[in-house]
Amino acid sequence: MRFFIELSYNGKTYHGWQNQPNAISVQEVLEKAMSTILKTEISIMGAGRTDAGVHASQMFAHFDFDGDFESKDLVYKLNSFLPMDIAVTSIFEVKADVHARFHALSRMYHYKISTSKNVFEYDYAYLVHLPLNVAAMNDACKILFQYKDFQCFSKTNTDVKTYNCNIMEAFWTETDNQLVFTIKADRFLRNMVRAIVGTMVNIGLGKLKPEDLHQIISSKNRSEAGFSVPAHGLYLVEIAYPETIKLAN
């Protein structure tokens, strides 16, 4: 039987979601905890990969298990066993052919920027001292919807077959001391959100104009886009699936 597990994690001490040969990952810690509690080796497949230092307020993964367990009880045991920076929200059965990565309809990220020094946020938001033109940054967001190929925002030497992404939402919101970038798409390239945000920061600082995005995206050249902002301000916040993945009650 196949199950989905919904979880969140603080990525500060992890080298990303995916298992690494010489570094601790969220996947490794979760697999060890589940294998210990269920008394059999459990392998899990995540909905995607987050880089080292990136957080997730909602992540999904699937695993196969043929024994019996009560979902609420397993959630309680896992949360008691796991470190404080990983939390399981729910576990539910899905159809046998459902894949956490390939059946996802969309993913949403937030990127947080602090506009003033805050002793409680320096690990969880990128500090930018200089004032940013948020209106110009939102004008640039509108340009993103005109394109599908975002190779200019992707890490080089990746093994993807296509650089096409369908961006569904992209906008900045502002509070007294923080800016939050929201972006939603069917898929994301490696480093894509952090590269977009770095380019947007350059627009907000006046180093680029919003319309410069046309040339940057058309170039398909990573060196034309802005810098990659630090990982600690990035959060995976939502993954959407069709309702049909679940087994009928």
DRENDO-1510 file (C-alpha; in Angstrom, 1 decimal, always signed):
<recs>
REC; n; res; u; v; w
REC; 1; MET; +0.0; +0.0; +0.0 .
REC; 2; ARG; +1.2; +3.5; -0.8 .
REC; 3; PHE; +0.9; +6.4; +1.7 .
REC; 4; PHE; +1.6; +10.1; +1.6 .
REC; 5; ILE; +3.3; +11.8; +4.5 .
REC; 6; GLU; +2.9; +15.6; +5.0 .
REC; 7; LEU; +5.6; +17.3; +7.0 .
REC; 8; SER; +7.4; +20.6; +7.7 .
REC; 9; TYR; +11.0; +21.3; +8.5 .
REC; 10; ASN; +13.5; +24.0; +9.5 .
REC; 11; GLY; +16.3; +23.6; +7.0 .
REC; 12; LYS; +19.0; +25.4; +8.9 .
REC; 13; THR; +21.0; +22.4; +9.9 .
REC; 14; TYR; +20.3; +20.2; +6.9 .
REC; 15; HIS; +22.0; +19.8; +3.5 .
REC; 16; GLY; +18.7; +19.9; +1.7 .
REC; 17; TRP; +15.9; +17.4; +1.4 .
REC; 18; GLN; +17.6; +14.7; -0.6 .
REC; 19; ASN; +20.0; +12.1; +0.8 .
REC; 20; GLN; +23.6; +13.0; +0.5 .
REC; 21; PRO; +26.6; +10.7; +0.7 .
REC; 22; ASN; +28.5; +12.7; +3.3 .
REC; 23; ALA; +26.0; +15.2; +4.8 .
REC; 24; ILE; +22.8; +15.0; +6.8 .
REC; 25; SER; +19.5; +15.5; +5.0 .
REC; 26; VAL; +15.8; +15.7; +6.0 .
REC; 27; GLN; +15.1; +12.6; +3.9 .
REC; 28; GLU; +17.7; +10.5; +5.8 .
REC; 29; VAL; +16.5; +11.5; +9.2 .
REC; 30; LEU; +12.8; +10.8; +8.3 .
REC; 31; GLU; +13.6; +7.5; +6.7 .
REC; 32; LYS; +15.6; +6.4; +9.8 .
REC; 33; ALA; +12.8; +7.4; +12.1 .
REC; 34; MET; +10.1; +5.6; +10.1 .
REC; 35; SER; +12.2; +2.5; +9.7 .
REC; 36; THR; +12.8; +2.3; +13.4 .
REC; 37; ILE; +9.1; +2.8; +14.3 .
REC; 38; LEU; +7.7; +0.5; +11.6 .
REC; 39; LYS; +10.5; -2.1; +12.2 .
REC; 40; THR; +11.3; -2.4; +8.5 .
REC; 41; GLU; +13.4; -0.5; +6.0 .
REC; 42; ILE; +11.3; +2.4; +4.7 .
REC; 43; SER; +12.3; +4.5; +1.6 .
REC; 44; ILE; +10.5; +7.7; +0.9 .
REC; 45; MET; +10.2; +9.8; -2.3 .
REC; 46; GLY; +9.8; +13.5; -1.8 .
REC; 47; ALA; +7.7; +15.9; -3.9 .
REC; 48; GLY; +10.9; +17.7; -4.9 .
REC; 49; ARG; +14.3; +18.7; -3.7 .
REC; 50; THR; +15.1; +21.7; -1.5 .
REC; 51; ASP; +18.6; +22.9; -1.3 .
REC; 52; ALA; +20.8; +23.2; +1.8 .
REC; 53; GLY; +19.3; +25.7; +4.3 .
REC; 54; VAL; +15.9; +26.0; +2.6 .
REC; 55; HIS; +12.8; +25.5; +4.8 .
REC; 56; ALA; +9.5; +23.9; +4.1 .
REC; 57; SER; +6.2; +24.6; +5.9 .
REC; 58; GLN; +4.6; +22.0; +3.7 .
REC; 59; MET; +6.3; +19.1; +2.0 .
REC; 60; PHE; +4.9; +15.8; +0.8 .
REC; 61; ALA; +6.5; +12.4; +0.3 .
REC; 62; HIS; +5.3; +8.9; -0.4 .
REC; 63; PHE; +6.3; +5.5; +0.9 .
REC; 64; ASP; +5.1; +1.9; +0.6 .
REC; 65; PHE; +4.2; -0.3; +3.5 .
REC; 66; ASP; +2.2; -3.5; +3.7 .
REC; 67; GLY; +1.7; -3.7; +7.5 .
REC; 68; ASP; -1.0; -2.1; +9.7 .
REC; 69; PHE; -0.8; +1.2; +11.6 .
REC; 70; GLU; -3.2; +3.8; +12.8 .
REC; 71; SER; -2.3; +7.1; +11.1 .
REC; 72; LYS; -2.7; +9.4; +14.1 .
REC; 73; ASP; -0.7; +7.0; +16.3 .
REC; 74; LEU; +2.1; +6.9; +13.7 .
REC; 75; VAL; +2.1; +10.7; +13.4 .
REC; 76; TYR; +2.4; +11.0; +17.3 .
REC; 77; LYS; +5.2; +8.4; +17.4 .
REC; 78; LEU; +7.2; +10.1; +14.6 .
REC; 79; ASN; +6.9; +13.5; +16.2 .
REC; 80; SER; +8.1; +12.1; +19.5 .
REC; 81; PHE; +11.0; +10.4; +17.8 .
REC; 82; LEU; +12.1; +13.1; +15.3 .
REC; 83; PRO; +14.2; +16.1; +16.2 .
REC; 84; MET; +12.5; +19.4; +16.9 .
REC; 85; ASP; +13.2; +20.8; +13.5 .
REC; 86; ILE; +11.1; +18.2; +11.6 .
REC; 87; ALA; +7.4; +17.8; +12.2 .
REC; 88; VAL; +4.9; +15.4; +10.7 .
REC; 89; THR; +1.4; +16.8; +10.0 .
REC; 90; SER; -0.5; +13.8; +8.6 .
REC; 91; ILE; -0.2; +10.4; +6.9 .
REC; 92; PHE; -2.9; +9.1; +4.5 .
REC; 93; GLU; -3.3; +6.3; +2.0 .
REC; 94; VAL; -3.3; +7.1; -1.7 .
REC; 95; LYS; -3.7; +5.0; -4.9 .
REC; 96; ALA; -0.9; +2.6; -5.6 .
REC; 97; ASP; +0.4; +4.4; -8.7 .
REC; 98; VAL; +0.4; +8.0; -7.2 .
REC; 99; HIS; +3.9; +9.6; -7.1 .
REC; 100; ALA; +4.6; +12.5; -4.7 .
REC; 101; ARG; +6.7; +14.3; -7.3 .
REC; 102; PHE; +5.1; +13.5; -10.7 .
REC; 103; HIS; +1.5; +14.0; -9.6 .
REC; 104; ALA; +2.0; +17.4; -8.0 .
REC; 105; LEU; +0.0; +20.1; -9.9 .
REC; 106; SER; +1.8; +23.1; -8.5 .
REC; 107; ARG; +4.3; +24.2; -5.9 .
REC; 108; MET; +4.4; +27.6; -4.1 .
REC; 109; TYR; +7.4; +29.3; -2.5 .
REC; 110; HIS; +7.9; +32.3; -0.3 .
REC; 111; TYR; +11.1; +34.3; -0.1 .
REC; 112; LYS; +11.4; +36.6; +2.9 .
REC; 113; ILE; +13.5; +39.8; +3.0 .
REC; 114; SER; +14.0; +41.8; +6.2 .
REC; 115; THR; +14.2; +45.6; +5.6 .
REC; 116; SER; +15.6; +46.3; +9.1 .
REC; 117; LYS; +17.9; +44.4; +11.4 .
REC; 118; ASN; +16.0; +41.9; +13.6 .
REC; 119; VAL; +17.7; +39.6; +16.1 .
REC; 120; PHE; +15.0; +37.0; +15.8 .
REC; 121; GLU; +14.9; +36.9; +12.0 .
REC; 122; TYR; +18.5; +36.9; +10.8 .
REC; 123; ASP; +18.5; +33.1; +10.3 .
REC; 124; TYR; +15.1; +33.1; +8.5 .
REC; 125; ALA; +15.0; +36.2; +6.2 .
REC; 126; TYR; +17.6; +37.9; +4.0 .
REC; 127; LEU; +18.5; +41.3; +5.3 .
REC; 128; VAL; +18.6; +44.2; +2.8 .
REC; 129; HIS; +19.6; +47.5; +4.3 .
REC; 130; LEU; +18.9; +49.7; +1.3 .
REC; 131; PRO; +15.4; +50.7; +0.4 .
REC; 132; LEU; +13.7; +48.6; -2.4 .
REC; 133; ASN; +11.2; +49.9; -4.9 .
REC; 134; VAL; +8.5; +47.3; -4.4 .
REC; 135; ALA; +6.3; +48.7; -7.2 .
REC; 136; ALA; +9.1; +48.2; -9.7 .
REC; 137; MET; +9.6; +44.7; -8.4 .
REC; 138; ASN; +5.9; +43.9; -8.9 .
REC; 139; ASP; +6.0; +45.4; -12.4 .
REC; 140; ALA; +8.8; +42.9; -13.1 .
REC; 141; CYS; +6.7; +40.0; -11.7 .
REC; 142; LYS; +4.1; +40.7; -14.5 .
REC; 143; ILE; +6.7; +40.2; -17.1 .
REC; 144; LEU; +7.4; +36.6; -15.8 .
REC; 145; PHE; +3.9; +35.6; -17.0 .
REC; 146; GLN; +4.9; +36.3; -20.6 .
REC; 147; TYR; +7.5; +33.5; -20.7 .
REC; 148; LYS; +7.9; +29.8; -20.3 .
REC; 149; ASP; +11.6; +29.1; -20.7 .
REC; 150; PHE; +13.5; +30.2; -17.6 .
REC; 151; GLN; +16.9; +28.8; -18.4 .
REC; 152; CYS; +18.5; +32.1; -17.4 .
REC; 153; PHE; +17.4; +31.4; -13.8 .
REC; 154; SER; +18.6; +27.8; -13.6 .
REC; 155; LYS; +21.8; +26.4; -12.3 .
REC; 156; THR; +24.1; +25.4; -15.1 .
REC; 157; ASN; +25.0; +21.8; -15.8 .
REC; 158; THR; +21.7; +20.4; -14.7 .
REC; 159; ASP; +20.2; +17.3; -16.2 .
REC; 160; VAL; +16.7; +18.6; -17.0 .
REC; 161; LYS; +15.1; +17.9; -20.4 .
REC; 162; THR; +13.3; +21.2; -20.5 .
REC; 163; TYR; +13.6; +24.7; -18.9 .
REC; 164; ASN; +9.9; +25.4; -19.4 .
REC; 165; CYS; +7.8; +26.3; -16.3 .
REC; 166; ASN; +4.3; +27.6; -16.1 .
REC; 167; ILE; +4.3; +30.4; -13.6 .
REC; 168; MET; +0.8; +30.9; -12.1 .
REC; 169; GLU; +1.4; +33.5; -9.4 .
REC; 170; ALA; +4.3; +36.0; -8.7 .
REC; 171; PHE; +4.0; +39.0; -6.5 .
REC; 172; TRP; +5.6; +40.9; -3.6 .
REC; 173; THR; +3.8; +42.0; -0.4 .
REC; 174; GLU; +5.1; +44.5; +2.1 .
REC; 175; THR; +4.8; +44.9; +5.9 .
REC; 176; ASP; +6.5; +47.3; +8.2 .
REC; 177; ASN; +9.8; +45.5; +8.3 .
REC; 178; GLN; +9.6; +42.6; +5.8 .
REC; 179; LEU; +9.0; +41.9; +2.1 .
REC; 180; VAL; +7.6; +38.5; +1.0 .
REC; 181; PHE; +7.9; +37.2; -2.6 .
REC; 182; THR; +5.3; +34.6; -3.5 .
REC; 183; ILE; +5.7; +32.5; -6.6 .
REC; 184; LYS; +3.6; +29.5; -7.7 .
REC; 185; ALA; +4.4; +27.3; -10.7 .
REC; 186; ASP; +3.8; +23.8; -12.0 .
REC; 187; ARG; +7.6; +23.1; -11.6 .
REC; 188; PHE; +10.8; +24.9; -10.7 .
REC; 189; LEU; +14.3; +24.6; -11.9 .
REC; 190; ARG; +17.3; +24.3; -9.5 .
REC; 191; ASN; +18.1; +27.7; -7.9 .
REC; 192; MET; +15.3; +29.3; -9.9 .
REC; 193; VAL; +13.5; +31.1; -7.1 .
REC; 194; ARG; +16.7; +32.4; -5.5 .
REC; 195; ALA; +17.9; +33.7; -8.9 .
REC; 196; ILE; +14.6; +35.4; -9.7 .
REC; 197; VAL; +14.6; +37.1; -6.3 .
REC; 198; GLY; +18.2; +38.2; -6.7 .
REC; 199; THR; +17.3; +39.8; -10.1 .
REC; 200; MET; +14.2; +41.4; -8.5 .
REC; 201; VAL; +16.4; +42.9; -5.7 .
REC; 202; ASN; +18.6; +44.5; -8.4 .
REC; 203; ILE; +15.4; +45.9; -9.9 .
REC; 204; GLY; +14.3; +47.2; -6.5 .
REC; 205; LEU; +17.7; +48.8; -6.0 .
REC; 206; GLY; +17.5; +50.6; -9.4 .
REC; 207; LYS; +20.4; +48.6; -10.8 .
REC; 208; LEU; +18.0; +47.2; -13.4 .
REC; 209; LYS; +14.7; +48.3; -14.9 .
REC; 210; PRO; +11.7; +46.0; -14.9 .
REC; 211; GLU; +11.8; +45.8; -18.7 .
REC; 212; ASP; +15.3; +44.5; -18.6 .
REC; 213; LEU; +13.8; +41.2; -17.7 .
REC; 214; HIS; +12.8; +40.7; -21.3 .
REC; 215; GLN; +16.4; +40.6; -22.5 .
REC; 216; ILE; +17.5; +38.6; -19.4 .
REC; 217; ILE; +15.0; +35.8; -20.0 .
REC; 218; SER; +15.4; +35.8; -23.8 .
REC; 219; SER; +19.2; +35.4; -23.3 .
REC; 220; LYS; +18.8; +32.0; -21.6 .
REC; 221; ASN; +22.1; +32.8; -20.0 .
REC; 222; ARG; +22.5; +32.5; -16.2 .
REC; 223; SER; +25.2; +35.2; -16.1 .
REC; 224; GLU; +22.7; +37.7; -17.5 .
REC; 225; ALA; +20.4; +37.3; -14.5 .
REC; 226; GLY; +21.0; +38.6; -10.9 .
REC; 227; PHE; +22.8; +37.0; -8.0 .
REC; 228; SER; +21.4; +34.1; -6.1 .
REC; 229; VAL; +20.0; +35.2; -2.7 .
REC; 230; PRO; +20.8; +33.2; +0.4 .
REC; 231; ALA; +19.0; +30.0; +1.0 .
REC; 232; HIS; +17.8; +30.8; +4.6 .
REC; 233; GLY; +15.1; +33.2; +3.3 .
REC; 234; LEU; +13.4; +30.6; +1.1 .
REC; 235; TYR; +10.4; +28.5; +2.1 .
REC; 236; LEU; +8.4; +25.8; +0.3 .
REC; 237; VAL; +4.9; +26.6; +1.5 .
REC; 238; GLU; +2.4; +24.6; -0.6 .
REC; 239; ILE; +2.2; +21.6; -2.9 .
REC; 240; ALA; -1.1; +21.0; -4.6 .
REC; 241; TYR; -2.4; +17.6; -5.8 .
REC; 242; PRO; -5.6; +16.4; -7.5 .
REC; 243; GLU; -8.2; +15.2; -5.1 .
REC; 244; THR; -8.3; +11.9; -7.1 .
REC; 245; ILE; -5.0; +10.7; -5.6 .
REC; 246; LYS; -6.7; +9.6; -2.4 .
REC; 247; LEU; -8.5; +6.3; -2.0 .
REC; 248; ALA; -12.3; +6.5; -1.8 .
REC; 249; ASN; -13.6; +6.1; +1.7 .
</recs>
